[in-house]
Amino acid sequence: ADEYNLKVAFHIEPYKGRTASSVRNDIKYIIDTYSQYPSFYKRRWKGQLLPLFYIYDSYQIDAKDWKEVLTREGKNTIRGTKLDSIVIALLVEEAHVSYVTIGGFDGIYTYFAADGFTYGSRRASWSDLKKFSLQSSSIFIPSVGPGYIDTRVRPWNSQNIRNRLDGEYYNKGMDIALDLNPSIISITSFNEWHEGTQIEKAVEKEYQGFKYLSYSPRQPDYYLKLTRKWVLKFMKKKRLGSL
């Protein structure tokens, strides 16, 4: 990562027996093991330079349990210690804003690339979520994807297929996200092929009876080039002081 001037942030997925306390242990292990590397991602937040962690399916654990780890008054808190970090919750339902107000998370991200699949992924909700982040002094991270088709892993979910429209679906999502002046935009995804959200190079391939589509008639790197275009726009806005 360092060779290509990339920074690495960790996305902590669910696992058997995961609790708020076990995630605290995960954060400790990651910081102890990797924080000395130049490619370990940190950003300035409330006067400190801190690591950033995304917690997928954070809502599976009660906000009151997270409070013990993520607020200063918590019995097992990371706040004010060497483990202090920017910790981001997944927002699926509107009620999940309580993970910021009660649980002590520093912000929320929306993850899913299908507009309307969840409250959080509904692009029409993003302006309200941005307002919430301003009112609560937290971070709102809209997640944008190039399309969505997850019927190989969720056969019941065909209503949430979102066609790529030759890049227009991606462009529209990026445009809406950028208009909100977020400090971070996440991209879902680089290579989540089973949800049809990948932006990495692609050619058509059939595997076990399932056909993965190419970007034809576009080149295999079409979505990488689109991503570069939007990253440059994002960086330009930052330089101009809009973000």
MIDOSE-1310 file (N, C-alpha, C; in nm, 2 decimals, decimal comma, always signed):
residues 243
adey	+0,08/-0,12/+0,00/+0,00/+0,00/+0,00/+0,09/+0,13/+0,00; +0,19/+0,12/+0,08/+0,28/+0,24/+0,09/+0,35/+0,27/-0,04; +0,38/+0,16/-0,12/+0,45/+0,18/-0,25/+0,36/+0,26/-0,34; +0,23/+0,24/-0,33/+0,14/+0,31/-0,42/+0,07/+0,43/-0,35
nlkv	+0,12/+0,48/-0,24/+0,07/+0,59/-0,17/-0,08/+0,57/-0,13; -0,11/+0,45/-0,09/-0,24/+0,42/-0,04/-0,24/+0,41/+0,11; -0,36/+0,44/+0,17/-0,38/+0,43/+0,32/-0,48/+0,32/+0,34; -0,47/+0,24/+0,44/-0,56/+0,13/+0,47/-0,64/+0,16/+0,60
afhi	-0,77/+0,15/+0,59/-0,86/+0,16/+0,70/-0,93/+0,02/+0,71; -0,96/-0,01/+0,84/-1,02/-0,15/+0,86/-1,17/-0,14/+0,87; -1,23/-0,24/+0,80/-1,38/-0,26/+0,80/-1,41/-0,39/+0,88; -1,46/-0,38/+1,00/-1,47/-0,49/+1,10/-1,61/-0,56/+1,08
epyk	-1,60/-0,68/+1,03/-1,72/-0,76/+0,99/-1,77/-0,83/+1,12; -1,90/-0,88/+1,11/-1,95/-0,96/+1,22/-1,88/-1,09/+1,23; -1,87/-1,15/+1,35/-1,82/-1,29/+1,36/-1,89/-1,35/+1,49; -1,88/-1,48/+1,50/-1,94/-1,54/+1,61/-1,89/-1,49/+1,75
grta	-1,98/-1,45/+1,83/-1,94/-1,40/+1,96/-1,90/-1,25/+1,97; -1,92/-1,18/+1,86/-1,88/-1,04/+1,86/-1,96/-0,96/+1,95; -1,89/-0,88/+2,04/-1,95/-0,79/+2,13/-1,88/-0,66/+2,12; -1,93/-0,56/+2,19/-1,86/-0,43/+2,19/-1,72/-0,44/+2,25
ssvr	-1,71/-0,52/+2,36/-1,58/-0,54/+2,42/-1,49/-0,62/+2,33; -1,54/-0,72/+2,25/-1,45/-0,79/+2,16/-1,40/-0,70/+2,05; -1,49/-0,61/+2,01/-1,44/-0,51/+1,90/-1,34/-0,42/+1,96; -1,35/-0,38/+2,09/-1,24/-0,30/+2,15/-1,11/-0,38/+2,14
ndik	-1,12/-0,51/+2,17/-1,00/-0,59/+2,16/-0,94/-0,60/+2,02; -1,03/-0,60/+1,92/-0,99/-0,60/+1,78/-0,92/-0,47/+1,75; -0,97/-0,36/+1,79/-0,91/-0,23/+1,77/-0,77/-0,23/+1,83; -0,76/-0,28/+1,95/-0,63/-0,28/+2,02/-0,53/-0,36/+1,94
yiid	-0,57/-0,48/+1,90/-0,48/-0,57/+1,82/-0,44/-0,49/+1,69; -0,53/-0,43/+1,62/-0,50/-0,37/+1,49/-0,40/-0,25/+1,52; -0,43/-0,17/+1,62/-0,34/-0,06/+1,65/-0,21/-0,10/+1,69; -0,20/-0,20/+1,78/-0,07/-0,26/+1,83/+0,01/-0,32/+1,71
tysq	-0,06/-0,38/+1,62/+0,01/-0,45/+1,51/+0,05/-0,37/+1,39; -0,04/-0,27/+1,36/-0,02/-0,20/+1,23/+0,00/-0,05/+1,23; -0,02/+0,01/+1,35/-0,03/+0,16/+1,35/+0,11/+0,22/+1,32; +0,22/+0,14/+1,33/+0,35/+0,20/+1,30/+0,37/+0,21/+1,15
ypsf	+0,29/+0,15/+1,07/+0,31/+0,15/+0,92/+0,27/+0,28/+0,86; +0,34/+0,34/+0,77/+0,30/+0,47/+0,71/+0,16/+0,46/+0,63; +0,13/+0,34/+0,59/+0,00/+0,32/+0,51/-0,12/+0,30/+0,60; -0,10/+0,30/+0,73/-0,21/+0,29/+0,83/-0,29/+0,42/+0,83
ykrr	-0,41/+0,41/+0,79/-0,49/+0,54/+0,77/-0,53/+0,61/+0,91; -0,50/+0,73/+0,91/-0,54/+0,82/+1,02/-0,59/+0,95/+0,97; -0,68/+1,01/+1,04/-0,73/+1,15/+1,00/-0,75/+1,23/+1,12; -0,74/+1,36/+1,10/-0,76/+1,45/+1,21/-0,91/+1,47/+1,25
wkgq	-0,94/+1,45/+1,38/-1,08/+1,46/+1,43/-1,08/+1,51/+1,57; -1,14/+1,62/+1,58/-1,16/+1,69/+1,71/-1,02/+1,71/+1,78; -0,93/+1,76/+1,70/-0,79/+1,80/+1,75/-0,69/+1,69/+1,76; -0,73/+1,56/+1,72/-0,64/+1,45/+1,73/-0,62/+1,38/+1,60
llpl	-0,51/+1,32/+1,58/-0,49/+1,24/+1,46/-0,52/+1,09/+1,50; -0,63/+1,03/+1,44/-0,68/+0,91/+1,49/-0,70/+0,81/+1,38; -0,69/+0,68/+1,41/-0,73/+0,57/+1,31/-0,88/+0,58/+1,29; -0,92/+0,52/+1,18/-1,07/+0,51/+1,15/-1,11/+0,37/+1,13
fyiy	-1,22/+0,33/+1,19/-1,27/+0,19/+1,18/-1,42/+0,20/+1,14; -1,45/+0,12/+1,04/-1,59/+0,10/+1,00/-1,64/-0,03/+1,07; -1,76/-0,02/+1,13/-1,81/-0,14/+1,20/-1,94/-0,19/+1,13; -1,92/-0,29/+1,05/-2,04/-0,34/+0,97/-2,14/-0,41/+1,06
dsyq	-2,27/-0,39/+1,04/-2,37/-0,45/+1,12/-2,36/-0,41/+1,27; -2,32/-0,29/+1,29/-2,30/-0,24/+1,43/-2,43/-0,25/+1,51; -2,54/-0,24/+1,44/-2,67/-0,24/+1,50/-2,71/-0,37/+1,56; -2,63/-0,48/+1,53/-2,66/-0,61/+1,59/-2,63/-0,61/+1,74
idak	-2,55/-0,51/+1,79/-2,52/-0,50/+1,93/-2,59/-0,37/+1,98; -2,65/-0,38/+2,10/-2,72/-0,27/+2,15/-2,64/-0,15/+2,17; -2,70/-0,03/+2,14/-2,62/+0,10/+2,15/-2,57/+0,12/+2,30; -2,64/+0,07/+2,40/-2,60/+0,08/+2,53/-2,47/+0,00/+2,56
dwke	-2,45/-0,11/+2,49/-2,33/-0,18/+2,51/-2,21/-0,11/+2,44; -2,24/-0,05/+2,33/-2,13/+0,03/+2,26/-2,09/+0,15/+2,35; -2,19/+0,20/+2,42/-2,16/+0,32/+2,51/-2,05/+0,29/+2,61; -2,04/+0,17/+2,65/-1,94/+0,13/+2,75/-1,80/+0,14/+2,69
vltr	-1,79/+0,13/+2,56/-1,66/+0,13/+2,49/-1,63/+0,27/+2,42; -1,74/+0,34/+2,38/-1,72/+0,45/+2,29/-1,75/+0,59/+2,35; -1,79/+0,59/+2,48/-1,81/+0,72/+2,54/-1,71/+0,73/+2,66; -1,68/+0,86/+2,69/-1,58/+0,88/+2,80/-1,62/+0,82/+2,93
egkn	-1,75/+0,82/+2,96/-1,80/+0,76/+3,09/-1,81/+0,61/+3,09; -1,78/+0,55/+2,97/-1,80/+0,40/+2,96/-1,69/+0,33/+3,05; -1,73/+0,21/+3,10/-1,65/+0,14/+3,19/-1,52/+0,08/+3,12; -1,54/+0,06/+2,99/-1,43/+0,00/+2,91/-1,39/+0,08/+2,79
tirg	-1,39/+0,21/+2,82/-1,38/+0,31/+2,71/-1,25/+0,31/+2,64; -1,25/+0,35/+2,51/-1,12/+0,37/+2,44/-1,09/+0,52/+2,44; -1,19/+0,61/+2,48/-1,17/+0,75/+2,47/-1,07/+0,80/+2,57; -0,98/+0,88/+2,52/-0,87/+0,94/+2,60/-0,76/+0,84/+2,63
tkld	-0,76/+0,73/+2,56/-0,66/+0,63/+2,57/-0,58/+0,61/+2,44; -0,48/+0,53/+2,44/-0,40/+0,51/+2,31/-0,48/+0,44/+2,21; -0,60/+0,39/+2,25/-0,69/+0,32/+2,15/-0,79/+0,41/+2,09; -0,79/+0,53/+2,13/-0,90/+0,62/+2,08/-0,89/+0,63/+1,93
sivi	-1,01/+0,62/+1,87/-1,02/+0,61/+1,72/-1,15/+0,68/+1,68; -1,16/+0,69/+1,55/-1,28/+0,74/+1,48/-1,36/+0,61/+1,45; -1,47/+0,59/+1,51/-1,54/+0,46/+1,49/-1,68/+0,49/+1,43; -1,70/+0,43/+1,31/-1,82/+0,46/+1,23/-1,92/+0,34/+1,23
allv	-2,04/+0,37/+1,25/-2,15/+0,27/+1,26/-2,22/+0,26/+1,12; -2,27/+0,14/+1,09/-2,35/+0,12/+0,97/-2,49/+0,17/+1,01; -2,55/+0,26/+0,92/-2,68/+0,30/+0,94/-2,77/+0,24/+0,83; -2,86/+0,15/+0,88/-2,95/+0,08/+0,79/-3,09/+0,15/+0,80
eeah	-3,14/+0,16/+0,93/-3,27/+0,22/+0,96/-3,24/+0,36/+1,02; -3,34/+0,45/+1,00/-3,33/+0,59/+1,05/-3,30/+0,59/+1,20; -3,36/+0,49/+1,28/-3,34/+0,48/+1,42/-3,20/+0,46/+1,46; -3,11/+0,41/+1,37/-2,97/+0,38/+1,40/-2,89/+0,50/+1,42
vsyv	-2,95/+0,62/+1,41/-2,87/+0,74/+1,45/-2,85/+0,74/+1,60; -2,92/+0,66/+1,67/-2,90/+0,64/+1,82/-2,76/+0,59/+1,85; -2,70/+0,52/+1,75/-2,57/+0,47/+1,78/-2,46/+0,58/+1,79; -2,50/+0,70/+1,74/-2,42/+0,82/+1,76/-2,46/+0,88/+1,89
tigg	-2,59/+0,91/+1,91/-2,63/+0,99/+2,02/-2,62/+0,91/+2,15; -2,64/+0,78/+2,15/-2,63/+0,70/+2,27/-2,51/+0,61/+2,27; -2,47/+0,55/+2,16/-2,36/+0,45/+2,16/-2,23/+0,51/+2,15; -2,22/+0,64/+2,12/-2,09/+0,71/+2,12/-2,01/+0,69/+1,99
fdgi	-2,07/+0,64/+1,88/-2,00/+0,63/+1,75/-1,97/+0,77/+1,70; -1,87/+0,79/+1,62/-1,82/+0,92/+1,57/-1,90/+0,95/+1,44; -1,97/+0,86/+1,39/-2,04/+0,89/+1,26/-2,10/+0,76/+1,21; -2,16/+0,78/+1,09/-2,24/+0,67/+1,02/-2,20/+0,66/+0,88
ytyf	-2,21/+0,54/+0,82/-2,19/+0,52/+0,68/-2,31/+0,43/+0,63; -2,34/+0,43/+0,50/-2,46/+0,37/+0,45/-2,44/+0,24/+0,38; -2,32/+0,21/+0,34/-2,27/+0,09/+0,27/-2,35/+0,05/+0,14; -2,47/+0,01/+0,15/-2,54/-0,05/+0,04/-2,55/+0,04/-0,08
aadg	-2,52/-0,03/-0,20/-2,51/+0,05/-0,33/-2,65/+0,06/-0,40; -2,75/+0,00/-0,34/-2,88/+0,00/-0,41/-2,97/+0,11/-0,35; -2,99/+0,22/-0,43/-3,07/+0,33/-0,39/-3,21/+0,28/-0,34; -3,25/+0,29/-0,21/-3,38/+0,25/-0,17/-3,38/+0,11/-0,10
ftyg	-3,27/+0,04/-0,11/-3,27/-0,09/-0,04/-3,29/-0,08/+0,11; -3,23/+0,02/+0,17/-3,24/+0,06/+0,31/-3,27/+0,21/+0,32; -3,31/+0,25/+0,44/-3,33/+0,39/+0,46/-3,19/+0,46/+0,44; -3,09/+0,41/+0,49/-2,96/+0,47/+0,48/-2,91/+0,48/+0,33
srra	-2,94/+0,37/+0,25/-2,89/+0,38/+0,11/-2,98/+0,46/+0,02; -3,10/+0,50/+0,07/-3,19/+0,58/-0,01/-3,13/+0,72/-0,03; -3,09/+0,76/-0,15/-3,02/+0,88/-0,17/-3,11/+1,00/-0,12; -3,24/+0,99/-0,13/-3,32/+1,10/-0,08/-3,31/+1,12/+0,07
swsd	-3,26/+1,02/+0,14/-3,24/+1,04/+0,29/-3,11/+1,11/+0,32; -3,02/+1,12/+0,23/-2,88/+1,17/+0,26/-2,88/+1,31/+0,31; -2,96/+1,40/+0,26/-2,96/+1,54/+0,31/-3,00/+1,54/+0,45; -3,10/+1,46/+0,49/-3,14/+1,46/+0,64/-3,03/+1,40/+0,72
lkkf	-2,96/+1,30/+0,67/-2,85/+1,24/+0,75/-2,73/+1,34/+0,76; -2,71/+1,41/+0,66/-2,61/+1,52/+0,66/-2,64/+1,62/+0,77; -2,77/+1,66/+0,77/-2,81/+1,76/+0,87/-2,79/+1,70/+1,01; -2,83/+1,57/+1,03/-2,81/+1,51/+1,16/-2,66/+1,52/+1,20
slqs	-2,57/+1,49/+1,10/-2,43/+1,49/+1,14/-2,38/+1,63/+1,18; -2,43/+1,73/+1,12/-2,40/+1,87/+1,15/-2,45/+1,90/+1,29; -2,57/+1,86/+1,32/-2,63/+1,89/+1,45/-2,56/+1,81/+1,57; -2,51/+1,69/+1,54/-2,46/+1,60/+1,64/-2,30/+1,61/+1,64
ssif	-2,24/+1,69/+1,56/-2,10/+1,70/+1,54/-2,04/+1,56/+1,51; -2,10/+1,49/+1,42/-2,05/+1,36/+1,38/-2,02/+1,36/+1,23; -1,98/+1,25/+1,18/-1,94/+1,23/+1,04/-2,05/+1,15/+0,97; -2,09/+1,20/+0,85/-2,18/+1,13/+0,76/-2,10/+1,09/+0,64
ipsv	-2,10/+0,96/+0,61/-2,03/+0,90/+0,50/-2,12/+0,83/+0,41; -2,17/+0,90/+0,30/-2,26/+0,84/+0,20/-2,18/+0,73/+0,12; -2,24/+0,62/+0,10/-2,17/+0,51/+0,02/-2,23/+0,50/-0,12; -2,15/+0,51/-0,22/-2,19/+0,52/-0,36/-2,14/+0,39/-0,43
gpgy	-2,22/+0,33/-0,51/-2,18/+0,22/-0,59/-2,22/+0,23/-0,74; -2,16/+0,15/-0,83/-2,19/+0,16/-0,97/-2,32/+0,09/-1,01; -2,38/+0,01/-0,93/-2,50/-0,07/-0,96/-2,52/-0,17/-0,85; -2,61/-0,26/-0,86/-2,64/-0,36/-0,75/-2,72/-0,48/-0,81
idtr	-2,66/-0,60/-0,79/-2,74/-0,72/-0,82/-2,68/-0,83/-0,73; -2,76/-0,87/-0,63/-2,71/-0,96/-0,53/-2,79/-1,09/-0,53; -2,86/-1,12/-0,64/-2,95/-1,24/-0,64/-2,88/-1,37/-0,63; -2,75/-1,37/-0,65/-2,68/-1,50/-0,63/-2,67/-1,54/-0,49
vrpw	-2,66/-1,44/-0,40/-2,66/-1,46/-0,25/-2,79/-1,43/-0,18; -2,87/-1,35/-0,24/-3,00/-1,32/-0,19/-3,11/-1,33/-0,30; -3,15/-1,46/-0,33/-3,24/-1,48/-0,45/-3,37/-1,41/-0,44; -3,41/-1,37/-0,31/-3,54/-1,30/-0,29/-3,53/-1,15/-0,32
nsqn	-3,41/-1,10/-0,35/-3,39/-0,95/-0,35/-3,39/-0,89/-0,49; -3,46/-0,95/-0,59/-3,45/-0,90/-0,73/-3,51/-0,76/-0,74; -3,60/-0,72/-0,65/-3,65/-0,59/-0,66/-3,55/-0,48/-0,63; -3,44/-0,52/-0,57/-3,33/-0,41/-0,55/-3,22/-0,42/-0,65
irnr	-3,24/-0,48/-0,76/-3,14/-0,48/-0,87/-3,13/-0,33/-0,92; -3,01/-0,28/-0,93/-3,00/-0,15/-0,99/-2,90/-0,16/-1,10; -2,95/-0,13/-1,22/-2,87/-0,15/-1,34/-2,76/-0,03/-1,35; -2,65/-0,06/-1,41/-2,54/+0,03/-1,41/-2,57/+0,15/-1,51
ldge	-2,65/+0,12/-1,61/-2,68/+0,23/-1,71/-2,56/+0,29/-1,77; -2,46/+0,21/-1,80/-2,34/+0,25/-1,87/-2,27/+0,36/-1,79; -2,28/+0,35/-1,66/-2,21/+0,44/-1,57/-2,29/+0,55/-1,51; -2,41/+0,57/-1,56/-2,50/+0,68/-1,52/-2,55/+0,67/-1,38
yynk	-2,57/+0,54/-1,34/-2,62/+0,52/-1,20/-2,51/+0,56/-1,10; -2,38/+0,53/-1,13/-2,27/+0,56/-1,05/-2,25/+0,72/-1,05; -2,26/+0,78/-1,17/-2,24/+0,92/-1,18/-2,34/+1,00/-1,10; -2,47/+0,95/-1,11/-2,57/+1,02/-1,03/-2,55/+1,01/-0,88
gmdi	-2,51/+0,89/-0,83/-2,48/+0,88/-0,69/-2,37/+0,96/-0,65; -2,26/+0,97/-0,72/-2,15/+1,05/-0,69/-2,19/+1,20/-0,69; -2,27/+1,24/-0,78/-2,31/+1,38/-0,79/-2,39/+1,42/-0,67; -2,48/+1,34/-0,63/-2,57/+1,36/-0,51/-2,48/+1,37/-0,39
aldl	-2,39/+1,27/-0,37/-2,30/+1,27/-0,26/-2,21/+1,39/-0,25; -2,15/+1,43/-0,36/-2,06/+1,54/-0,36/-2,13/+1,68/-0,33; -2,26/+1,69/-0,37/-2,34/+1,81/-0,34/-2,36/+1,83/-0,19; -2,34/+1,72/-0,11/-2,36/+1,73/+0,03/-2,23/+1,78/+0,11
npsi	-2,13/+1,80/+0,03/-2,00/+1,84/+0,09/-1,95/+1,74/+0,20; -1,96/+1,61/+0,18/-1,91/+1,52/+0,29/-1,76/+1,52/+0,30; -1,71/+1,50/+0,42/-1,56/+1,49/+0,43/-1,51/+1,36/+0,38; -1,59/+1,25/+0,37/-1,55/+1,12/+0,32/-1,67/+1,07/+0,23
isit	-1,64/+1,01/+0,12/-1,74/+0,93/+0,04/-1,68/+0,79/+0,04; -1,76/+0,69/+0,07/-1,71/+0,55/+0,06/-1,77/+0,49/-0,07; -1,69/+0,40/-0,13/-1,73/+0,34/-0,25/-1,76/+0,19/-0,23; -1,88/+0,15/-0,26/-1,92/+0,01/-0,25/-1,94/-0,05/-0,39
sfne	-1,84/-0,11/-0,44/-1,72/-0,17/-0,38/-1,61/-0,18/-0,48; -1,49/-0,22/-0,43/-1,39/-0,25/-0,53/-1,41/-0,39/-0,59; -1,45/-0,49/-0,51/-1,45/-0,62/-0,57/-1,56/-0,71/-0,50; -1,67/-0,65/-0,46/-1,78/-0,74/-0,40/-1,86/-0,79/-0,52
wheg	-1,81/-0,89/-0,59/-1,87/-0,94/-0,71/-2,01/-1,00/-0,68; -2,02/-1,06/-0,57/-2,15/-1,13/-0,54/-2,27/-1,04/-0,52; -2,24/-0,91/-0,50/-2,34/-0,80/-0,50/-2,34/-0,72/-0,62; -2,26/-0,75/-0,72/-2,25/-0,68/-0,84/-2,21/-0,53/-0,83
tqie	-2,13/-0,50/-0,73/-2,09/-0,36/-0,71/-1,95/-0,33/-0,74; -1,88/-0,43/-0,80/-1,73/-0,41/-0,82/-1,70/-0,30/-0,92; -1,59/-0,23/-0,90/-1,54/-0,13/-1,00/-1,41/-0,18/-1,06; -1,35/-0,29/-1,01/-1,22/-0,33/-1,06/-1,24/-0,38/-1,21
kave	-1,13/-0,40/-1,28/-1,14/-0,45/-1,41/-1,23/-0,58/-1,42; -1,31/-0,58/-1,53/-1,40/-0,70/-1,54/-1,41/-0,74/-1,69; -1,42/-0,87/-1,70/-1,45/-0,93/-1,83/-1,56/-1,03/-1,80; -1,64/-1,06/-1,90/-1,75/-1,16/-1,89/-1,70/-1,30/-1,85
keyq	-1,76/-1,36/-1,75/-1,72/-1,50/-1,72/-1,83/-1,57/-1,65; -1,85/-1,70/-1,69/-1,95/-1,78/-1,63/-1,88/-1,88/-1,53; -1,94/-1,89/-1,41/-1,89/-1,98/-1,31/-2,00/-2,05/-1,24; -2,00/-2,18/-1,24/-2,10/-2,26/-1,17/-2,24/-2,22/-1,22
gfky	-2,25/-2,19/-1,35/-2,39/-2,16/-1,40/-2,43/-2,02/-1,39; -2,34/-1,94/-1,32/-2,38/-1,79/-1,30/-2,29/-1,71/-1,39; -2,35/-1,62/-1,46/-2,27/-1,54/-1,56/-2,24/-1,40/-1,49; -2,11/-1,37/-1,47/-2,07/-1,24/-1,43/-2,05/-1,15/-1,56
lsys	-2,11/-1,03/-1,55/-2,11/-0,95/-1,67/-1,99/-0,86/-1,68; -1,95/-0,83/-1,80/-1,85/-0,74/-1,83/-1,91/-0,60/-1,83; -1,82/-0,50/-1,87/-1,87/-0,36/-1,88/-1,89/-0,33/-2,03; -1,90/-0,43/-2,11/-1,91/-0,41/-2,26/-2,03/-0,32/-2,29
prqp	-2,02/-0,23/-2,39/-1,91/-0,22/-2,48/-1,79/-0,13/-2,43; -1,79/-0,10/-2,30/-1,68/-0,02/-2,25/-1,56/-0,11/-2,22; -1,45/-0,05/-2,19/-1,33/-0,13/-2,16/-1,33/-0,18/-2,02; -1,25/-0,29/-1,99/-1,25/-0,35/-1,86/-1,23/-0,26/-1,74
dyyl	-1,15/-0,15/-1,77/-1,12/-0,05/-1,66/-1,21/+0,07/-1,66; -1,33/+0,06/-1,72/-1,42/+0,18/-1,74/-1,45/+0,24/-1,60; -1,48/+0,15/-1,50/-1,53/+0,21/-1,37/-1,41/+0,26/-1,29; -1,29/+0,21/-1,31/-1,18/+0,27/-1,25/-1,15/+0,41/-1,30
kltr	-1,17/+0,43/-1,43/-1,15/+0,56/-1,49/-1,26/+0,66/-1,44; -1,39/+0,61/-1,43/-1,50/+0,69/-1,38/-1,47/+0,73/-1,23; -1,42/+0,63/-1,15/-1,38/+0,66/-1,02/-1,27/+0,77/-1,01; -1,18/+0,76/-1,09/-1,07/+0,86/-1,09/-1,13/+1,00/-1,12
kwvl	-1,22/+1,01/-1,21/-1,28/+1,13/-1,25/-1,35/+1,19/-1,12; -1,42/+1,11/-1,05/-1,49/+1,16/-0,93/-1,40/+1,19/-0,82; -1,29/+1,11/-0,80/-1,20/+1,14/-0,70/-1,13/+1,28/-0,72; -1,10/+1,31/-0,85/-1,04/+1,44/-0,88/-1,13/+1,55/-0,85
kfmk	-1,26/+1,53/-0,88/-1,36/+1,63/-0,85/-1,37/+1,65/-0,70; -1,37/+1,55/-0,62/-1,38/+1,55/-0,48/-1,26/+1,63/-0,42; -1,14/+1,59/-0,47/-1,02/+1,66/-0,43/-1,01/+1,81/-0,46; -1,06/+1,84/-0,58/-1,07/+1,98/-0,62/-1,16/+2,06/-0,52
kkrl	-1,27/+2,00/-0,48/-1,36/+2,07/-0,39/-1,29/+2,09/-0,25; -1,22/+1,99/-0,21/-1,14/+2,00/-0,09/-1,04/+2,11/-0,09; -0,97/+2,12/-0,20/-0,87/+2,22/-0,22/-0,93/+2,36/-0,22; -1,05/+2,37/-0,27/-1,12/+2,50/-0,27/-1,19/+2,53/-0,14
gsl	-1,18/+2,44/-0,05/-1,24/+2,46/+0,09/-1,38/+2,44/+0,10; -1,45/+2,36/+0,01/-1,59/+2,34/+0,02/-1,62/+2,22/+0,11; -1,52/+2,13/+0,13/-1,54/+2,01/+0,21/-1,46/+2,02/+0,34
